[in-house]
């Protein structure tokens, strides 16, 4: 575990537990600036994911349900569920993300290398990296917005 910040576009990832080394749980901190470009909707073939917000507001969508998560709120993504996130607020959102089994820190390093190569990332190479780690791109969804996050808890 390096603990170093990995910049993927405007998003920052800092691994706390790299579970890819053991095939177990992974935990990382994610910072998403307001208005940041975020990953397109996708699913994980082999992983479950849970996001827990520490600061700011993170808009999180899973299989057609969208919530604005504030500090202390969370949402989980079952294996195979299409999900995406954004930051609709005016301040940076910070969250803990847990994956089991973990895809690992190296995935984010591989994507960061493509995103930082200058210009838009090579789509074919990005899709190859995603596929190597079990991520499947999905068509954008029009998810219904749920104003009260407690309604989905």
PyMOL CGO cylinders between C-alpha atoms (Angstrom):
from pymol import cmd
from pymol.cgo import CYLINDER

trace = [
    CYLINDER, 0.00, 0.00, 0.00, 1.56, 3.26, -1.09, 0.3, 1, 1, 1, 1, 1, 1,
    CYLINDER, 1.56, 3.26, -1.09, -0.91, 5.76, 0.40, 0.3, 1, 1, 1, 1, 1, 1,
    CYLINDER, -0.91, 5.76, 0.40, 0.07, 8.14, -2.41, 0.3, 1, 1, 1, 1, 1, 1,
    CYLINDER, 0.07, 8.14, -2.41, -2.57, 10.28, -4.09, 0.3, 1, 1, 1, 1, 1, 1,
    CYLINDER, -2.57, 10.28, -4.09, -3.45, 9.11, -7.59, 0.3, 1, 1, 1, 1, 1, 1,
    CYLINDER, -3.45, 9.11, -7.59, -5.01, 11.81, -9.79, 0.3, 1, 1, 1, 1, 1, 1,
    CYLINDER, -5.01, 11.81, -9.79, -7.48, 10.45, -12.31, 0.3, 1, 1, 1, 1, 1, 1,
    CYLINDER, -7.48, 10.45, -12.31, -8.46, 13.61, -14.16, 0.3, 1, 1, 1, 1, 1, 1,
    CYLINDER, -8.46, 13.61, -14.16, -9.79, 15.90, -11.41, 0.3, 1, 1, 1, 1, 1, 1,
    CYLINDER, -9.79, 15.90, -11.41, -10.56, 13.06, -8.98, 0.3, 1, 1, 1, 1, 1, 1,
    CYLINDER, -10.56, 13.06, -8.98, -8.06, 12.07, -6.29, 0.3, 1, 1, 1, 1, 1, 1,
    CYLINDER, -8.06, 12.07, -6.29, -7.75, 8.49, -5.01, 0.3, 1, 1, 1, 1, 1, 1,
    CYLINDER, -7.75, 8.49, -5.01, -5.70, 7.50, -1.95, 0.3, 1, 1, 1, 1, 1, 1,
    CYLINDER, -5.70, 7.50, -1.95, -5.63, 3.80, -1.11, 0.3, 1, 1, 1, 1, 1, 1,
    CYLINDER, -5.63, 3.80, -1.11, -5.79, 2.84, 2.55, 0.3, 1, 1, 1, 1, 1, 1,
    CYLINDER, -5.79, 2.84, 2.55, -6.09, -0.94, 2.03, 0.3, 1, 1, 1, 1, 1, 1,
    CYLINDER, -6.09, -0.94, 2.03, -5.16, -2.53, -1.30, 0.3, 1, 1, 1, 1, 1, 1,
    CYLINDER, -5.16, -2.53, -1.30, -7.17, -5.73, -1.17, 0.3, 1, 1, 1, 1, 1, 1,
    CYLINDER, -7.17, -5.73, -1.17, -6.07, -6.81, -4.64, 0.3, 1, 1, 1, 1, 1, 1,
    CYLINDER, -6.07, -6.81, -4.64, -2.91, -8.14, -3.03, 0.3, 1, 1, 1, 1, 1, 1,
    CYLINDER, -2.91, -8.14, -3.03, -4.96, -10.68, -1.03, 0.3, 1, 1, 1, 1, 1, 1,
    CYLINDER, -4.96, -10.68, -1.03, -8.18, -10.92, -3.06, 0.3, 1, 1, 1, 1, 1, 1,
    CYLINDER, -8.18, -10.92, -3.06, -10.05, -9.25, -0.21, 0.3, 1, 1, 1, 1, 1, 1,
    CYLINDER, -10.05, -9.25, -0.21, -11.55, -5.95, 0.86, 0.3, 1, 1, 1, 1, 1, 1,
    CYLINDER, -11.55, -5.95, 0.86, -10.09, -2.72, -0.49, 0.3, 1, 1, 1, 1, 1, 1,
    CYLINDER, -10.09, -2.72, -0.49, -10.62, 0.75, 0.99, 0.3, 1, 1, 1, 1, 1, 1,
    CYLINDER, -10.62, 0.75, 0.99, -9.72, 4.09, -0.54, 0.3, 1, 1, 1, 1, 1, 1,
    CYLINDER, -9.72, 4.09, -0.54, -10.47, 7.76, 0.03, 0.3, 1, 1, 1, 1, 1, 1,
    CYLINDER, -10.47, 7.76, 0.03, -11.86, 9.63, -2.96, 0.3, 1, 1, 1, 1, 1, 1,
    CYLINDER, -11.86, 9.63, -2.96, -12.03, 13.41, -3.44, 0.3, 1, 1, 1, 1, 1, 1,
    CYLINDER, -12.03, 13.41, -3.44, -14.37, 14.74, -6.12, 0.3, 1, 1, 1, 1, 1, 1,
    CYLINDER, -14.37, 14.74, -6.12, -14.20, 18.51, -6.77, 0.3, 1, 1, 1, 1, 1, 1,
    CYLINDER, -14.20, 18.51, -6.77, -17.41, 20.38, -7.60, 0.3, 1, 1, 1, 1, 1, 1,
    CYLINDER, -17.41, 20.38, -7.60, -18.19, 19.99, -11.29, 0.3, 1, 1, 1, 1, 1, 1,
    CYLINDER, -18.19, 19.99, -11.29, -15.45, 17.37, -11.82, 0.3, 1, 1, 1, 1, 1, 1,
    CYLINDER, -15.45, 17.37, -11.82, -15.52, 15.11, -14.85, 0.3, 1, 1, 1, 1, 1, 1,
    CYLINDER, -15.52, 15.11, -14.85, -16.41, 11.70, -13.44, 0.3, 1, 1, 1, 1, 1, 1,
    CYLINDER, -16.41, 11.70, -13.44, -16.36, 8.14, -14.75, 0.3, 1, 1, 1, 1, 1, 1,
    CYLINDER, -16.36, 8.14, -14.75, -19.19, 7.14, -17.08, 0.3, 1, 1, 1, 1, 1, 1,
    CYLINDER, -19.19, 7.14, -17.08, -21.86, 4.75, -15.82, 0.3, 1, 1, 1, 1, 1, 1,
    CYLINDER, -21.86, 4.75, -15.82, -20.41, 1.27, -15.36, 0.3, 1, 1, 1, 1, 1, 1,
    CYLINDER, -20.41, 1.27, -15.36, -20.78, -1.98, -13.47, 0.3, 1, 1, 1, 1, 1, 1,
    CYLINDER, -20.78, -1.98, -13.47, -18.33, -4.36, -11.84, 0.3, 1, 1, 1, 1, 1, 1,
    CYLINDER, -18.33, -4.36, -11.84, -18.45, -8.00, -12.93, 0.3, 1, 1, 1, 1, 1, 1,
    CYLINDER, -18.45, -8.00, -12.93, -16.69, -9.30, -9.83, 0.3, 1, 1, 1, 1, 1, 1,
    CYLINDER, -16.69, -9.30, -9.83, -16.98, -6.66, -7.12, 0.3, 1, 1, 1, 1, 1, 1,
    CYLINDER, -16.98, -6.66, -7.12, -19.43, -5.13, -4.66, 0.3, 1, 1, 1, 1, 1, 1,
    CYLINDER, -19.43, -5.13, -4.66, -18.91, -1.51, -3.71, 0.3, 1, 1, 1, 1, 1, 1,
    CYLINDER, -18.91, -1.51, -3.71, -20.01, 0.77, -0.87, 0.3, 1, 1, 1, 1, 1, 1,
    CYLINDER, -20.01, 0.77, -0.87, -19.48, 4.53, -0.71, 0.3, 1, 1, 1, 1, 1, 1,
    CYLINDER, -19.48, 4.53, -0.71, -19.63, 6.46, 2.60, 0.3, 1, 1, 1, 1, 1, 1,
    CYLINDER, -19.63, 6.46, 2.60, -19.55, 10.27, 2.40, 0.3, 1, 1, 1, 1, 1, 1,
    CYLINDER, -19.55, 10.27, 2.40, -17.23, 12.15, 4.77, 0.3, 1, 1, 1, 1, 1, 1,
    CYLINDER, -17.23, 12.15, 4.77, -17.55, 15.73, 3.44, 0.3, 1, 1, 1, 1, 1, 1,
    CYLINDER, -17.55, 15.73, 3.44, -19.62, 17.61, 0.87, 0.3, 1, 1, 1, 1, 1, 1,
    CYLINDER, -19.62, 17.61, 0.87, -22.33, 16.13, -1.33, 0.3, 1, 1, 1, 1, 1, 1,
    CYLINDER, -22.33, 16.13, -1.33, -21.89, 13.15, -3.63, 0.3, 1, 1, 1, 1, 1, 1,
    CYLINDER, -21.89, 13.15, -3.63, -24.72, 12.39, -6.07, 0.3, 1, 1, 1, 1, 1, 1,
    CYLINDER, -24.72, 12.39, -6.07, -24.70, 8.60, -6.42, 0.3, 1, 1, 1, 1, 1, 1,
    CYLINDER, -24.70, 8.60, -6.42, -26.86, 6.48, -8.73, 0.3, 1, 1, 1, 1, 1, 1,
    CYLINDER, -26.86, 6.48, -8.73, -27.36, 2.72, -8.61, 0.3, 1, 1, 1, 1, 1, 1,
    CYLINDER, -27.36, 2.72, -8.61, -29.68, 0.88, -11.01, 0.3, 1, 1, 1, 1, 1, 1,
    CYLINDER, -29.68, 0.88, -11.01, -31.93, 3.86, -11.60, 0.3, 1, 1, 1, 1, 1, 1,
    CYLINDER, -31.93, 3.86, -11.60, -32.06, 5.28, -8.05, 0.3, 1, 1, 1, 1, 1, 1,
    CYLINDER, -32.06, 5.28, -8.05, -30.20, 8.55, -7.42, 0.3, 1, 1, 1, 1, 1, 1,
    CYLINDER, -30.20, 8.55, -7.42, -29.49, 10.16, -4.06, 0.3, 1, 1, 1, 1, 1, 1,
    CYLINDER, -29.49, 10.16, -4.06, -27.52, 13.16, -2.87, 0.3, 1, 1, 1, 1, 1, 1,
    CYLINDER, -27.52, 13.16, -2.87, -25.40, 11.69, -0.10, 0.3, 1, 1, 1, 1, 1, 1,
    CYLINDER, -25.40, 11.69, -0.10, -24.18, 14.00, 2.66, 0.3, 1, 1, 1, 1, 1, 1,
    CYLINDER, -24.18, 14.00, 2.66, -21.69, 13.27, 5.47, 0.3, 1, 1, 1, 1, 1, 1,
    CYLINDER, -21.69, 13.27, 5.47, -22.59, 10.07, 7.32, 0.3, 1, 1, 1, 1, 1, 1,
    CYLINDER, -22.59, 10.07, 7.32, -24.75, 8.69, 4.49, 0.3, 1, 1, 1, 1, 1, 1,
    CYLINDER, -24.75, 8.69, 4.49, -23.86, 5.75, 2.29, 0.3, 1, 1, 1, 1, 1, 1,
    CYLINDER, -23.86, 5.75, 2.29, -25.05, 3.69, -0.65, 0.3, 1, 1, 1, 1, 1, 1,
    CYLINDER, -25.05, 3.69, -0.65, -24.00, 0.25, -1.80, 0.3, 1, 1, 1, 1, 1, 1,
    CYLINDER, -24.00, 0.25, -1.80, -23.62, -1.16, -5.28, 0.3, 1, 1, 1, 1, 1, 1,
    CYLINDER, -23.62, -1.16, -5.28, -24.25, -4.89, -5.70, 0.3, 1, 1, 1, 1, 1, 1,
    CYLINDER, -24.25, -4.89, -5.70, -22.09, -6.81, -8.16, 0.3, 1, 1, 1, 1, 1, 1,
    CYLINDER, -22.09, -6.81, -8.16, -23.32, -6.19, -11.72, 0.3, 1, 1, 1, 1, 1, 1,
    CYLINDER, -23.32, -6.19, -11.72, -25.33, -3.04, -10.83, 0.3, 1, 1, 1, 1, 1, 1,
    CYLINDER, -25.33, -3.04, -10.83, -24.87, 0.01, -13.03, 0.3, 1, 1, 1, 1, 1, 1,
    CYLINDER, -24.87, 0.01, -13.03, -23.67, 2.99, -11.05, 0.3, 1, 1, 1, 1, 1, 1,
    CYLINDER, -23.67, 2.99, -11.05, -22.20, 6.45, -11.44, 0.3, 1, 1, 1, 1, 1, 1,
    CYLINDER, -22.20, 6.45, -11.44, -21.51, 9.52, -9.32, 0.3, 1, 1, 1, 1, 1, 1,
    CYLINDER, -21.51, 9.52, -9.32, -21.02, 13.28, -9.53, 0.3, 1, 1, 1, 1, 1, 1,
    CYLINDER, -21.02, 13.28, -9.53, -20.59, 16.27, -7.25, 0.3, 1, 1, 1, 1, 1, 1,
    CYLINDER, -20.59, 16.27, -7.25, -23.52, 18.70, -7.58, 0.3, 1, 1, 1, 1, 1, 1,
    CYLINDER, -23.52, 18.70, -7.58, -22.33, 20.82, -4.65, 0.3, 1, 1, 1, 1, 1, 1,
    CYLINDER, -22.33, 20.82, -4.65, -20.08, 23.86, -4.49, 0.3, 1, 1, 1, 1, 1, 1,
    CYLINDER, -20.08, 23.86, -4.49, -17.35, 22.21, -2.39, 0.3, 1, 1, 1, 1, 1, 1,
    CYLINDER, -17.35, 22.21, -2.39, -15.17, 19.14, -2.80, 0.3, 1, 1, 1, 1, 1, 1,
    CYLINDER, -15.17, 19.14, -2.80, -16.85, 15.88, -1.79, 0.3, 1, 1, 1, 1, 1, 1,
    CYLINDER, -16.85, 15.88, -1.79, -14.76, 13.34, 0.12, 0.3, 1, 1, 1, 1, 1, 1,
    CYLINDER, -14.76, 13.34, 0.12, -15.82, 9.72, 0.57, 0.3, 1, 1, 1, 1, 1, 1,
    CYLINDER, -15.82, 9.72, 0.57, -14.53, 6.34, 1.66, 0.3, 1, 1, 1, 1, 1, 1,
    CYLINDER, -14.53, 6.34, 1.66, -15.06, 3.65, -0.95, 0.3, 1, 1, 1, 1, 1, 1,
    CYLINDER, -15.06, 3.65, -0.95, -14.95, -0.05, -0.09, 0.3, 1, 1, 1, 1, 1, 1,
    CYLINDER, -14.95, -0.05, -0.09, -14.72, -2.79, -2.72, 0.3, 1, 1, 1, 1, 1, 1,
    CYLINDER, -14.72, -2.79, -2.72, -14.86, -6.52, -2.19, 0.3, 1, 1, 1, 1, 1, 1,
    CYLINDER, -14.86, -6.52, -2.19, -12.99, -8.18, -3.66, 0.3, 1, 1, 1, 1, 1, 1,
    CYLINDER, -12.99, -8.18, -3.66, -10.90, -5.14, -4.51, 0.3, 1, 1, 1, 1, 1, 1,
    CYLINDER, -10.90, -5.14, -4.51, -9.90, -4.13, -8.05, 0.3, 1, 1, 1, 1, 1, 1,
    CYLINDER, -9.90, -4.13, -8.05, -6.78, -2.55, -6.54, 0.3, 1, 1, 1, 1, 1, 1,
    CYLINDER, -6.78, -2.55, -6.54, -4.71, 0.60, -6.66, 0.3, 1, 1, 1, 1, 1, 1,
    CYLINDER, -4.71, 0.60, -6.66, -3.08, -0.44, -9.94, 0.3, 1, 1, 1, 1, 1, 1,
    CYLINDER, -3.08, -0.44, -9.94, -6.40, -0.02, -11.82, 0.3, 1, 1, 1, 1, 1, 1,
    CYLINDER, -6.40, -0.02, -11.82, -6.46, 3.68, -10.91, 0.3, 1, 1, 1, 1, 1, 1,
    CYLINDER, -6.46, 3.68, -10.91, -2.78, 4.05, -11.83, 0.3, 1, 1, 1, 1, 1, 1,
    CYLINDER, -2.78, 4.05, -11.83, -3.49, 2.49, -15.25, 0.3, 1, 1, 1, 1, 1, 1,
    CYLINDER, -3.49, 2.49, -15.25, -6.47, 4.80, -15.87, 0.3, 1, 1, 1, 1, 1, 1,
    CYLINDER, -6.47, 4.80, -15.87, -4.54, 7.84, -14.59, 0.3, 1, 1, 1, 1, 1, 1,
    CYLINDER, -4.54, 7.84, -14.59, -1.76, 7.11, -17.10, 0.3, 1, 1, 1, 1, 1, 1,
    CYLINDER, -1.76, 7.11, -17.10, -4.31, 7.20, -19.94, 0.3, 1, 1, 1, 1, 1, 1,
    CYLINDER, -4.31, 7.20, -19.94, -6.12, 10.27, -18.59, 0.3, 1, 1, 1, 1, 1, 1,
    CYLINDER, -6.12, 10.27, -18.59, -2.86, 12.15, -18.12, 0.3, 1, 1, 1, 1, 1, 1,
    CYLINDER, -2.86, 12.15, -18.12, -1.44, 11.40, -21.55, 0.3, 1, 1, 1, 1, 1, 1,
    CYLINDER, -1.44, 11.40, -21.55, -2.64, 14.73, -22.96, 0.3, 1, 1, 1, 1, 1, 1,
    CYLINDER, -2.64, 14.73, -22.96, -5.90, 15.28, -24.79, 0.3, 1, 1, 1, 1, 1, 1,
    CYLINDER, -5.90, 15.28, -24.79, -8.89, 12.98, -24.39, 0.3, 1, 1, 1, 1, 1, 1,
    CYLINDER, -8.89, 12.98, -24.39, -8.00, 9.43, -23.30, 0.3, 1, 1, 1, 1, 1, 1,
    CYLINDER, -8.00, 9.43, -23.30, -7.78, 6.79, -26.02, 0.3, 1, 1, 1, 1, 1, 1,
    CYLINDER, -7.78, 6.79, -26.02, -11.22, 5.17, -25.75, 0.3, 1, 1, 1, 1, 1, 1,
    CYLINDER, -11.22, 5.17, -25.75, -10.09, 1.74, -27.00, 0.3, 1, 1, 1, 1, 1, 1,
    CYLINDER, -10.09, 1.74, -27.00, -7.23, 1.63, -24.48, 0.3, 1, 1, 1, 1, 1, 1,
    CYLINDER, -7.23, 1.63, -24.48, -9.52, 2.81, -21.68, 0.3, 1, 1, 1, 1, 1, 1,
    CYLINDER, -9.52, 2.81, -21.68, -12.06, 0.09, -22.51, 0.3, 1, 1, 1, 1, 1, 1,
    CYLINDER, -12.06, 0.09, -22.51, -9.25, -2.50, -22.52, 0.3, 1, 1, 1, 1, 1, 1,
    CYLINDER, -9.25, -2.50, -22.52, -8.08, -1.40, -19.06, 0.3, 1, 1, 1, 1, 1, 1,
    CYLINDER, -8.08, -1.40, -19.06, -11.66, -1.44, -17.73, 0.3, 1, 1, 1, 1, 1, 1,
    CYLINDER, -11.66, -1.44, -17.73, -12.25, -4.94, -19.14, 0.3, 1, 1, 1, 1, 1, 1,
    CYLINDER, -12.25, -4.94, -19.14, -8.98, -6.21, -17.61, 0.3, 1, 1, 1, 1, 1, 1,
    CYLINDER, -8.98, -6.21, -17.61, -10.28, -5.25, -14.16, 0.3, 1, 1, 1, 1, 1, 1,
    CYLINDER, -10.28, -5.25, -14.16, -13.87, -6.44, -14.69, 0.3, 1, 1, 1, 1, 1, 1,
    CYLINDER, -13.87, -6.44, -14.69, -15.50, -3.04, -15.27, 0.3, 1, 1, 1, 1, 1, 1,
    CYLINDER, -15.50, -3.04, -15.27, -18.24, -2.88, -17.90, 0.3, 1, 1, 1, 1, 1, 1,
    CYLINDER, -18.24, -2.88, -17.90, -19.30, 0.48, -19.41, 0.3, 1, 1, 1, 1, 1, 1,
    CYLINDER, -19.30, 0.48, -19.41, -23.05, 1.14, -19.55, 0.3, 1, 1, 1, 1, 1, 1,
    CYLINDER, -23.05, 1.14, -19.55, -25.31, 3.58, -21.35, 0.3, 1, 1, 1, 1, 1, 1,
    CYLINDER, -25.31, 3.58, -21.35, -26.14, 6.74, -19.36, 0.3, 1, 1, 1, 1, 1, 1,
    CYLINDER, -26.14, 6.74, -19.36, -29.28, 6.31, -17.27, 0.3, 1, 1, 1, 1, 1, 1,
    CYLINDER, -29.28, 6.31, -17.27, -31.99, 8.77, -16.40, 0.3, 1, 1, 1, 1, 1, 1,
    CYLINDER, -31.99, 8.77, -16.40, -32.27, 7.86, -12.74, 0.3, 1, 1, 1, 1, 1, 1,
    CYLINDER, -32.27, 7.86, -12.74, -35.13, 9.24, -10.67, 0.3, 1, 1, 1, 1, 1, 1,
    CYLINDER, -35.13, 9.24, -10.67, -33.85, 11.65, -8.07, 0.3, 1, 1, 1, 1, 1, 1,
    CYLINDER, -33.85, 11.65, -8.07, -34.69, 10.88, -4.43, 0.3, 1, 1, 1, 1, 1, 1,
    CYLINDER, -34.69, 10.88, -4.43, -34.47, 14.09, -2.38, 0.3, 1, 1, 1, 1, 1, 1,
    CYLINDER, -34.47, 14.09, -2.38, -34.58, 12.40, 1.01, 0.3, 1, 1, 1, 1, 1, 1,
    CYLINDER, -34.58, 12.40, 1.01, -31.73, 9.91, 1.28, 0.3, 1, 1, 1, 1, 1, 1,
    CYLINDER, -31.73, 9.91, 1.28, -33.37, 8.30, 4.33, 0.3, 1, 1, 1, 1, 1, 1,
    CYLINDER, -33.37, 8.30, 4.33, -36.19, 7.11, 2.06, 0.3, 1, 1, 1, 1, 1, 1,
    CYLINDER, -36.19, 7.11, 2.06, -33.72, 4.66, 0.46, 0.3, 1, 1, 1, 1, 1, 1,
    CYLINDER, -33.72, 4.66, 0.46, -31.90, 3.53, 3.62, 0.3, 1, 1, 1, 1, 1, 1,
]
cmd.load_cgo(trace, "trace")
